[in-house]
């Protein structure tokens, strides 16, 4: 799979200013809007890439962190960024909803709610809650920890909303699975150059094929999306965070030497 880059996906230079980024997104959102691409099956995935790219590059904090990762990891910056940010984290605080509603008014397209519900699955729900002195609205999505507006579901108000929606209206909100943690042991060469490794997770007994980005340090963590605990009510599974343990170079030489001896012994037995 070809590495992704938010700047390339949005078609802007890394020096682009906020207005240039917004203009580029508006143009692409119009071009790939699902209402204009009913016969183009690839437009939906392209639209999701554009949405994510804009949500990151239009946020000064997320963009600064992504730029730092680009300098450090190059083509692997996207993978490193997504180890720290879920989709809900990425979309939180974005003005994408406002831009979609502008397109809806100007061209008669479906609005933000319909498009995002279609694009991000059945875990997506809009809600409105009102009681004396309290009013809240937004959406809950299976994309991650509550979706782009998920922060409203945290804390005491979040528990109250969840309880009321389920008990009074029978709406069961999606619940994301629990994150897990484990340790993965790498050779010094693999940690330095990157590559792939087969890894058995001790937490859930899953055999995984893990892509290792180059330049990993001892103690860093790799996020394996969706490899954690199962979700409930249509919610997505949690993530698995594996802490990197790099073998001591001397111990690695001993292991390599042992493997060579074992291979030589087997060849002699076959003669």
FENTA-V793210 format. One record per helix or strand. SS is the DSSP state (~ for helix, > for strand). FROM is the first residue (numbers start at 1). LEN is the number of residues. Records with the same first field share a line. If there is no record, write none. Layout:
SS: FROM-LEN ; FROM-LEN
This chain:
~: 6-5 ; 18-14 ; 34-3 ; 43-15 ; 60-25 ; 87-5 ; 96-12 ; 112-9 ; 150-4 ; 155-15 ; 188-6 ; 249-22
>: 125-7 ; 134-7 ; 175-1 ; 180-7 ; 195-6 ; 207-6 ; 221-4 ; 232-1 ; 240-7
